[in-house]
Amino acid sequence: MEKLSIDGAFVFTPKQLPDKRGVFLEWFREMDLRDVMGHPLRLAQANCSVSGRGVIRGIHFAEVPPGQAKYVSCVRGAVLDVFVDIRVGSPTYRQHEFIRLDDTERRAIYVGEGLGHGFIALTDDATVIYLCSTPHTPQREHSINPMDPELAIGWPSDIKPVLSDRDAGAPTLAAMERLGRLPLYTDCMAYTDNLRTRATA
């Protein structure tokens, strides 16, 4: 499990065991995540999305507390996964990072509470699976426009983006900040500290 440039995000590259039958790997290891986070991932829901090439899903986030941590992998095709620091007061506020997830390297990423998350499908039938720490709760979940010029997310220029009406009409980061809808960095850190305390109790 490798820590990424934004606090609360990690990438896991599994060891793959190929043989004449195919390949075997452990794509999620609770103890590896516990070692770096100091607490386990509470599994409340598992999701699967299938997207055509160019589909952008995101940027999505949930209010903290409790937020929604995600452990994400692409089991068919390829996506360019992006996570954005939308935690007001964070040292890396407004920064983002890309990680390619595909069915070759079979990497997974952990996106902690308070981070915005999305991806663009690089192939047709790109199949992404998510383990989520909290169930889908529409009234606590929000979107930020993935084309927000202030975020300046460098989506691939050779792919025509396809967005849902919800994401295409989502507010900008600045608008969400003015509305007081963005998570606070201090709240996110306090929530994570509480998870660690409960894990060692």
N, C-alpha and C positions, 0 to 999 in steps of 0.2 A: 504494500500500500504506500503510495508516494504522495506526499503533500504537494499541492499546487500553489500557484502564486497568490490566490485569494484564500484567506482563512476560512476554514469550514468546507473546503473542497479537496477531494482526494481521488486519485486514479489507481485502479487495481489491474495489473496485467497478469492473467493466470498462466500457470504452467500447463501447456497442452501435451497430452500423451497420445500421439498418433500411432496407429498400427494398421494392419491389413483390413480391419473392420471399419475404421474411421478415426474418430478422435474422441478423447474423454478429457474433461477439465472440471475443476471446481470453480464456478463463476462467482460464488459468494461464500465467504468464510467469516462468520460472526466474530470469531476471536481476533482476526486480523483487524477488523474495523474497531472492535473494542480496544485493542492495543493502541491505536492512534487517536481515537476519540475519547477514550476514558469511560465510555458507556456503550451499551448495545444498541442496535437499531431495533426499535419496537416495530414489528411488522403488523400493520393494520389493514393493508390493502395491497393487491398486486394488479398492475395494469399492463395492457398490451395495446400498442397502436401500430397500424400498418399504413404506410404513406407512399404516395407516388413521388417520383423525382420532382424536386422543387418545392414540395410542401414544407412550409415553416410552421412549427407548432411552438407557441410562446410569444412573448416572454411571460411566464406564469409564476406566481408566488402565492403563498398563504400568509395570513396575519399571524404574528408572533406575540404572545403564545397562542396555541402551541406550534404554529407553523406546520411545515411538512417537509421532512427530510426525504430524499429520494436516492435510491441506488439503481443506476440505469445502465443497461447494456443493449447492444444491437445484435440480434441473433440471426438476422438475414439482411443482406445488402450492406449499406453504409449510410451513416449520417454524420454531419458535422455538428457536434453538440456544443452548446454555449451556455455558460453560467455567468451571471452578472451580479456584481455586488451592489445591491439596492438598499443596503442598511445605512440609514442616515447616521453620520458620525463615524463610520468605519474609515480606517486609514486608506482603504482601497475603494472607497465609494465611487460608483459609476464605472469602475474598471470591469473588463470582461476577459474571458479566456475561452479558446476553442480546444476541444479534444475530438479527434476522429474516433468514432466507434464503428466497428465493422465485424463481419463474420470471418475475418482472417486473424487479426490479433486477438479478437474477442475480449477486449478490455471493458471495464465497467468504471463508472464514476459515482462517487458519493457527493451529493449536493446538500449541504446542511441547511437548517432552518434559517429563513430570512434571505436566502439567495434567490435571484430570479433564474429561471431555467427555460431553455428552449433548444430547438435543433432544426436543421434543414436536411431533408432527405436527399442524398446524393445519387440514389438508385431507385428504380421502381420497386415496389413491394418492400421497402425498408421497414423492417419489423423491430420495434423497440419494446423492451419489457422494463417495468419499473417496480421496485419494491418501495412502498410508501409507509412512513411512520404514523400517519394519521389518515382516516378515511376522507373521501371526497366530501367537502362541505361547501356548497356553492356560495353561501353568504359570506364566507371568510376567504374566498379565493379570488384573485384579481389578475388582470393582464396589463402589460405595458407594451406599447406598440413596438414590434421588432424592427421597424424602419425608422424609429426615432433618430433624427439626425444628431441629436446631442449624444446619444449612446454610440453612434457611429460604428455599429457592428458590421464588420467586413464580410457580409454574406458573399458567396462566390458570384462573381460578375457574369459567369457564363451560364448560369442557371436562372430561368425565369421563376420568380417566387410565386407560390400559391398560398394564400392565406384564408382562413375562415373569416366570416363577417365579424366575429367577435374580436379576433386579433387585429384585423385591418382597421377596425374602429376604436381600438383601445387607446387610452390617453398616453401622452408622453410621460417620461420619468418626472420631468419638472412639474407637470400638472398633477401627478399623483403625490408628489412631495407637497405641493401647495394645499392639496386636499387632506393632508395628514394621513394618507393611506399606506405610506411606506413603513416598513419595520425600522425600529431604532436599533442601532448597534448594541447599545447597553442592554436593551431588553433581550436581544438574541444571546449575548454572552451570559446574562443572568440565567436564561432558560437552559443553556448548555451546562452551566455550572451546576444547576439543580439536577440535571440528568446524571451528571457524574457523581454527585453526592448520593443520590438514590441508588446508584449502581454499586457503591461501596458500603452502603448501610447494612 
